Amino acid sequence: MASSELTSSQSPRPPRPNLAFRQLRGQRSPAEFAAAVRRAAREIGERVSCDARYVGRVEAGEIRCPNYAYERVFLHMFPGRTLTDLGFAPRSSVRGRRAHVDEDAPLVHITSPVCATRETWGADEPYDQKDSLNPQDPHDPYAAYAACGAQQNHENDEIHEESDVLRRAFMTGGGATMAAASLGPLGLTFDAAAAQRPLRRVGGREADALEEAVRRIRLLDDRHGADGLYRRAAAPLRAAYELLDAGTTRQATGERLHSGAGELAISVGWLAHDSGRFDDARSHYAEALATARMAGDPALEAHAFCNTSFLARDAGRPREAVRAAQAAQRVARPLGSSRLMSLLALREAGGWAGLADRTGCEQALARAQALYDRGRSDADPEWMSFYGEAELEILEAQCWSMLGNWQRAARHAGRAAQLQDPHFTRNIALYTAELADDLARGGRPDEAATAGMRVLDLLDQVQSSRVQTMLAGTARVLLPHRRARGVSAFLERHASVPRTA
């Protein structure tokens, strides 16, 4: 009955962006605006766990009407305005129930380990230390994990009031049987008869499906990019933690499930990372790290630190990128994989480049090359299949780009694009976009336009916010060079390309 009540108000209309709310945010970043919301809440005695992701969902139209606590806070922040003035829909039209609902009505309690994935709970803003509701260190991966349970009663209220999309996400919970069945969004479901049978303990079959889900996500990302996959991948991730909660009779199977769930969290985190959802990515990587430490899995821990370092570099926190990469190397050293250590050295190099430390960067690059030259081994993790000479070249190109050596960056980016396996369409687009940007900034606009055209040719196959953001930056650099050969044609074609939502 609770399920039908929670999903009865589903709307077939796609969400409309809340432009009024976005305008009110002004020049503040989502994180800065979220901090202002939390401060306003404290001024009137409310407690809301607003973060940048919540602000993004409001602006995207996913939250058509806030819950009562947020309503009071928003009206306090913008006196004299109504919810309609703030761009929200009437509460009755969103909920599909009578307009006047008792604010103190009992909430539907949903027991689900979805909290572990941080997909929909209102997390504290991990980058805002002074205003965080979590008194623990916001950079500690366990802080977000431990705080989740303490917030559930408060956040259930948000589930009750917010968008139907949010409510439906929580209804994927409900035991191991539902979890096994919900691996289906990526074509990894069990047969219908198996899905209907009670599943008291999970076994090798479920572990196989979980591992296959990770492989399939990686394959689809390599071919098409992250933008179209991220939300589809969230359901298998929730399912993975349902399976962990169901338990298993064999220790080996339990270890496979923990490893698979952690790797899936990293894969989903990468999809968020690559599509520009940095806050979501940080949560997923932290969850993978917590899972690794609980399971005593150093390989998974090294992978989580590796991606955390990469994210920190992209998010403009280079010192954290260095620390995370060094932590990954400490964990990974006993694993015996030179290629893994090579990649981690490149992650460290990216952090040093972000700090404008050329000496530290060059030392890490030299170490990465020496380790790479030792060749492959049986100890190399399966997830490192993407790491070959092309990836090494592009990561070095990005280092030189951050250091402002455009000529050297373009040389390495060009090699990366030439060396990349043609099956990795997304990487070819990414490497060529890096090449175009380096050429443009290095004063070679005609060559940059030619490379940019090659990227545009691939956009019908690749959906990647990262690639589109890079191309947009290249276009801005090329604007003063319209008269150079090919530049005007590139700019016109780029302007006509629809942007990824």
C-alpha positions in Angstrom: 0.0 0.0 0.0 2.8 2.4 0.9 4.4 1.7 -2.5 1.2 2.6 -4.4 0.8 5.7 -2.4 4.3 6.9 -3.0 4.2 6.4 -6.7 0.6 7.3 -7.5 1.4 10.9 -8.4 3.9 10.0 -11.1 3.9 12.6 -13.8 4.6 11.7 -17.4 6.0 15.2 -18.1 9.7 15.6 -18.2 11.0 18.1 -15.6 11.3 21.7 -16.6 14.3 23.7 -15.4 13.6 26.1 -12.6 15.0 29.3 -14.2 13.6 31.6 -11.5 15.5 29.7 -8.8 18.6 29.7 -10.9 18.4 33.5 -11.3 18.1 33.9 -7.6 21.3 32.0 -7.0 23.1 34.7 -9.1 26.9 34.5 -9.3 27.2 32.1 -6.3 28.2 28.5 -7.0 25.8 25.7 -6.0 28.0 24.9 -3.0 28.0 28.6 -1.9 24.3 28.9 -2.3 23.7 25.6 -0.4 25.8 27.0 2.5 23.6 30.1 2.5 20.5 27.9 2.7 21.9 26.1 5.7 22.8 29.4 7.4 19.3 30.7 6.8 17.8 27.5 8.2 19.8 28.0 11.4 18.6 31.5 11.7 14.9 30.3 12.0 15.6 27.1 13.9 15.2 24.7 11.0 17.6 21.9 10.1 18.1 21.1 6.4 20.9 19.1 4.8 21.2 21.2 1.7 24.1 20.6 -0.6 25.2 21.5 -4.1 23.4 18.4 -5.5 20.1 19.4 -4.0 20.5 22.9 -5.5 21.2 21.3 -8.9 18.1 19.1 -8.6 15.9 22.1 -7.9 17.4 24.1 -10.8 16.9 21.1 -13.1 13.2 20.8 -12.1 13.5 17.4 -10.5 12.2 18.9 -7.2 9.1 20.7 -8.3 8.1 21.7 -4.8 10.2 21.6 -1.7 9.2 20.0 1.6 7.8 22.2 4.4 11.2 22.8 6.0 12.8 24.0 2.8 9.7 26.1 2.1 10.1 28.0 5.3 13.8 28.5 4.7 13.4 29.7 1.1 10.6 32.2 2.1 12.9 33.5 4.9 15.7 34.0 2.4 13.5 35.8 -0.1 10.9 37.7 2.0 7.8 38.9 0.1 8.0 36.1 -2.5 5.8 33.0 -2.8 6.9 29.5 -3.8 5.5 30.3 -7.3 7.7 33.3 -7.5 10.7 31.0 -6.7 9.7 28.8 -9.7 8.1 25.9 -7.8 4.8 24.2 -8.7 1.8 24.2 -6.3 2.1 21.5 -3.7 -1.2 19.9 -4.7 -0.2 19.4 -8.3 3.1 17.8 -7.4 1.8 15.4 -4.8 -1.3 14.4 -6.5 -3.2 14.5 -3.2 -5.4 17.1 -1.5 -3.8 20.5 -1.2 -4.0 20.7 2.6 -2.1 17.8 4.1 -1.4 17.5 7.8 2.2 18.5 8.2 2.6 16.2 11.2 1.2 13.1 9.3 3.3 10.0 10.0 6.0 9.3 7.5 6.3 6.1 5.5 9.4 4.4 6.8 11.5 2.7 4.1 14.2 0.3 5.2 16.8 0.1 2.5 20.6 0.2 2.2 20.2 2.8 -0.5 21.7 5.2 2.0 25.0 3.4 1.4 25.1 4.7 -2.2 24.3 8.3 -1.2 22.2 8.5 -4.4 19.3 10.4 -2.9 19.9 11.2 0.8 20.6 14.9 1.3 24.4 14.8 1.9 26.3 17.5 3.6 28.3 19.6 1.1 31.7 17.9 1.1 33.6 20.9 -0.1 32.2 23.4 2.4 34.0 22.8 5.7 32.7 25.8 7.8 29.0 25.3 7.2 28.9 21.5 7.1 26.3 19.9 9.4 28.7 17.0 9.9 31.2 17.9 12.6 33.6 15.4 11.3 36.4 16.1 8.8 34.6 16.6 5.4 37.6 15.1 3.6 37.4 11.8 5.6 35.6 9.2 3.5 34.1 7.7 6.6 32.5 10.9 7.7 29.9 10.9 4.9 29.3 7.2 5.4 28.8 7.4 9.2 26.6 10.5 9.0 24.1 8.8 6.7 22.4 6.8 9.4 22.0 9.7 11.7 20.2 11.7 9.0 17.7 9.1 7.9 14.7 10.2 10.1 15.1 13.8 8.9 15.6 12.8 5.3 12.6 10.5 5.2 10.6 13.7 5.5 12.3 14.9 2.3 11.4 11.7 0.5 7.8 12.1 1.6 7.6 15.6 0.2 10.0 15.9 -2.8 9.6 14.8 -6.4 8.1 11.5 -7.5 11.3 10.6 -9.2 13.0 10.7 -5.8 10.3 8.5 -4.3 10.5 5.9 -7.0 14.2 5.6 -6.6 13.7 4.5 -3.0 11.1 1.9 -3.9 13.8 -0.2 -5.7 14.7 -1.4 -2.2 13.0 -4.2 -0.4 15.1 -7.3 0.0 17.5 -9.4 -2.0 14.9 -10.6 -4.5 14.1 -7.1 -5.6 17.8 -6.3 -5.6 18.6 -9.2 -7.9 15.7 -8.2 -10.2 16.7 -4.6 -10.4 20.0 -5.4 -12.1 17.9 -5.3 -15.2 18.4 -1.7 -16.4 21.7 -2.7 -17.9 20.4 -6.0 -19.3 21.7 -7.9 -16.3 18.6 -9.3 -14.8 17.9 -12.8 -13.7 15.1 -14.8 -15.3 11.5 -14.0 -14.2 11.0 -17.2 -12.3 14.2 -16.7 -10.3 13.2 -13.1 -9.5 9.9 -14.3 -7.9 11.5 -16.9 -5.6 12.4 -15.8 -2.1 16.1 -15.3 -1.9 17.4 -15.7 1.6 21.1 -16.0 0.8 22.9 -14.9 -2.3 25.6 -16.9 -4.0 27.9 -17.2 -6.9 25.2 -16.4 -9.5 24.5 -13.0 -8.0 28.2 -12.3 -7.7 28.7 -13.2 -11.3 25.8 -10.8 -12.3 27.4 -8.0 -10.2 30.8 -8.4 -11.8 29.2 -8.5 -15.2 27.4 -5.2 -14.4 30.7 -3.6 -13.7 32.2 -4.8 -17.0 29.1 -3.7 -19.0 29.1 -0.2 -17.6 32.8 0.1 -18.4 32.3 -1.1 -21.9 29.3 1.2 -22.6 31.3 4.2 -21.1 34.3 3.4 -23.4 32.1 3.4 -26.4 29.5 6.1 -25.7 30.6 8.3 -22.8 29.0 8.8 -19.4 26.1 11.3 -19.8 23.5 8.8 -21.0 24.6 6.1 -18.5 24.8 7.7 -15.1 21.2 7.5 -14.0 20.7 4.1 -15.6 23.6 2.8 -13.6 22.2 3.9 -10.2 19.7 1.0 -10.0 22.4 -1.8 -10.3 24.4 0.0 -7.6 21.4 0.1 -5.2 20.9 -3.6 -6.0 24.5 -4.4 -5.2 24.1 -3.1 -1.6 20.9 -4.9 -1.3 22.8 -8.1 -2.1 25.4 -7.3 0.5 22.7 -6.8 3.1 21.1 -10.2 2.3 24.2 -12.0 3.3 25.9 -15.2 2.0 26.9 -18.6 3.5 30.3 -18.6 1.9 33.1 -16.2 2.8 34.6 -16.3 -0.7 31.2 -15.3 -2.2 30.9 -12.5 0.4 34.3 -11.2 -0.6 33.3 -11.2 -4.2 30.1 -9.3 -3.4 32.0 -6.7 -1.4 34.6 -6.3 -4.1 31.9 -6.1 -6.9 29.8 -3.6 -5.0 32.9 -1.4 -4.4 34.0 -1.6 -8.0 30.4 -0.8 -9.1 30.4 2.2 -6.8 33.6 3.4 -8.5 32.2 2.8 -12.0 29.1 4.8 -11.2 31.2 7.4 -9.5 33.3 7.7 -12.7 30.1 8.1 -14.8 29.2 11.0 -12.4 32.7 12.4 -12.6 32.9 12.3 -16.4 29.5 13.9 -16.7 30.4 16.8 -14.4 28.6 15.7 -11.3 31.6 16.0 -9.0 29.6 16.0 -5.7 27.9 12.7 -6.7 31.3 11.2 -7.8 32.9 12.1 -4.5 30.1 10.4 -2.6 30.4 7.2 -4.7 34.2 7.1 -4.4 34.0 7.6 -0.6 31.5 4.7 -0.4 33.8 2.5 -2.4 36.7 3.4 -0.1 34.6 2.6 3.0 33.5 -0.8 1.5 37.2 -1.6 0.7 38.3 -0.9 4.2 35.5 -2.8 5.8 36.2 -5.8 3.6 40.0 -5.5 4.0 40.4 -5.3 0.2 43.6 -3.3 -0.7 43.1 -3.6 -4.4 39.7 -2.0 -4.1 41.1 0.6 -1.8 43.9 1.5 -4.2 41.3 1.9 -7.0 39.1 4.1 -4.9 42.1 6.3 -4.0 43.1 6.4 -7.6 39.8 7.8 -8.8 39.6 10.1 -5.8 42.9 11.7 -6.8 41.7 12.1 -10.4 38.5 13.7 -9.2 40.3 16.1 -6.9 42.5 17.2 -9.8 39.5 17.9 -12.0 37.7 19.7 -9.1 40.6 22.1 -8.5 42.0 20.5 -5.3 45.5 19.5 -6.5 47.0 19.0 -3.1 44.3 16.5 -2.3 45.0 14.9 -5.6 48.6 14.4 -4.6 47.8 13.0 -1.1 45.2 10.6 -2.5 47.6 9.3 -5.2 50.3 8.8 -2.6 47.9 7.0 -0.3 46.9 4.7 -3.3 50.6 4.0 -3.9 51.2 2.9 -0.3 48.2 0.6 -0.4 49.0 -0.8 -3.9 52.8 -1.4 -3.5 52.4 -4.9 -2.0 50.0 -5.9 -4.8 52.9 -6.3 -7.3 51.5 -4.5 -10.3 53.9 -2.2 -12.0 51.2 -0.9 -14.3 49.0 0.0 -11.4 51.9 1.9 -9.7 52.6 3.6 -13.0 49.0 4.9 -13.3 49.1 6.1 -9.6 52.3 7.9 -10.3 50.5 9.7 -13.2 47.7 10.7 -10.8 50.3 12.1 -8.5 51.9 14.0 -11.4 48.6 15.6 -12.2 48.3 16.9 -8.7 51.8 18.4 -8.8 51.0 20.0 -12.2 47.9 21.5 -10.6 50.1 23.0 -7.9 52.4 24.4 -10.6 55.2 22.2 -9.2 57.1 21.3 -12.3 59.9 19.5 -10.5 57.5 17.3 -8.6 55.5 16.6 -11.7 58.5 15.6 -13.8 59.7 13.3 -11.1 56.3 11.6 -10.9 56.2 11.4 -14.8 59.6 9.8 -14.9 58.6 7.2 -12.3 55.4 6.5 -14.2 57.2 5.8 -17.4 59.8 3.6 -15.7 57.1 1.5 -14.0 55.1 1.3 -17.3 58.2 0.0 -19.1 58.3 -3.0 -16.8 55.3 -4.4 -18.7 52.1 -6.2 -17.8 51.8 -8.9 -15.2 49.2 -11.2 -13.8 48.8 -8.9 -10.8 47.4 -6.1 -13.0 43.7 -5.4 -12.0 41.0 -6.1 -14.5 39.7 -2.5 -14.4 43.0 -1.3 -15.8 42.3 -2.6 -19.3 42.0 1.0 -20.5 45.6 1.8 -19.4 47.9 1.5 -22.3 50.4 3.7 -24.0 47.7 6.0 -25.3 46.4 6.7 -21.8 49.9 7.3 -20.5 50.4 9.8 -23.3 47.2 11.7 -22.7 47.8 12.0 -18.9 51.2 13.4 -19.6 49.7 15.8 -22.1 47.3 17.0 -19.4 50.1 17.6 -17.0 52.0 19.8 -19.5 48.8 21.6 -20.4 48.3 22.5 -16.7 51.9 23.7 -16.6 51.3 25.9 -19.7 53.6 24.1 -22.0 51.2 23.9 -24.9 53.6 22.6 -27.5 54.7 19.7 -25.4 51.1 19.0 -24.4 49.9 18.9 -28.0 52.7 16.5 -29.0 51.7 14.0 -26.3 47.9 14.5 -27.0 48.5 13.8 -30.8 50.3 10.6 -29.9 47.5 9.5 -27.6 44.9 10.0 -30.3 47.0 8.1 -32.9 47.7 5.2 -30.5 44.2 4.7 -29.1 42.3 1.5 -30.0 39.5 2.5 -32.4 36.9 0.6 -30.3 37.4 3.2 -27.5 35.4 5.9 -29.3 34.9 8.1 -26.2 38.6 8.2 -25.6 39.4 9.1 -29.2 37.0 12.0 -28.8 38.5 13.0 -25.5 42.1 12.8 -26.7 41.4 14.7 -29.9 39.6 17.4 -27.9 42.7 17.7 -25.7 44.8 18.0 -28.8 42.5 20.7 -30.3 42.6 22.8 -27.1 46.4 22.5 -26.7 46.9 23.6 -30.4 44.5 26.5 -30.0 46.2 27.8 -26.8 49.6 27.2 -28.4 48.9 29.6 -31.3 48.0 27.0 -34.0 44.4 27.8 -34.7 44.1 26.2 -38.1 45.3 22.8 -36.8 43.1 23.2 -33.7 40.1 23.7 -35.9 40.9 20.6 -37.9 41.2 18.5 -34.7 38.0 20.1 -33.4 36.2 19.0 -36.5 37.3 15.4 -35.9 35.8 15.6 -32.4 32.5 17.0 -33.8 32.3 14.0 -36.2 32.3 11.7 -33.1 29.6 13.5 -31.1 26.8 11.4 -32.6 28.4 8.4 -31.0 29.7 9.9 -27.8 27.8 11.6 -25.0 30.3 13.2 -22.7 30.0 16.5 -20.8 33.8 16.5 -20.4 34.4 16.4 -24.2 31.7 19.1 -24.8 33.2 21.3 -22.1 36.7 21.0 -23.6 35.3 21.8 -27.1 33.5 24.9 -25.7 36.7 26.1 -24.2 38.6 25.6 -27.5 35.9 27.5 -29.4 36.3 30.5 -27.0 40.0 30.5 -27.6 39.5 30.4 -31.3 37.0 33.2 -31.5 39.6 35.9 -32.2 41.1 33.7 -35.0 38.0 33.5 -37.2 39.9 34.4 -40.3 42.4 31.5 -39.9 41.8 28.6 -42.2 39.0 26.3 -41.1 38.3 28.2 -37.8 35.1 29.9 -39.0 33.7 26.6 -40.2 34.5 24.9 -36.9 32.9 27.7 -34.9 29.7 27.6 -36.9 29.4 23.8 -36.7 30.2 23.8 -33.0 27.5 26.4 -32.4 25.0 24.2 -34.1 25.6 21.1 -32.0 23.0 20.6 -29.3 24.4 20.6 -25.8 24.1 17.6 -23.5 21.4 18.2 -20.9 
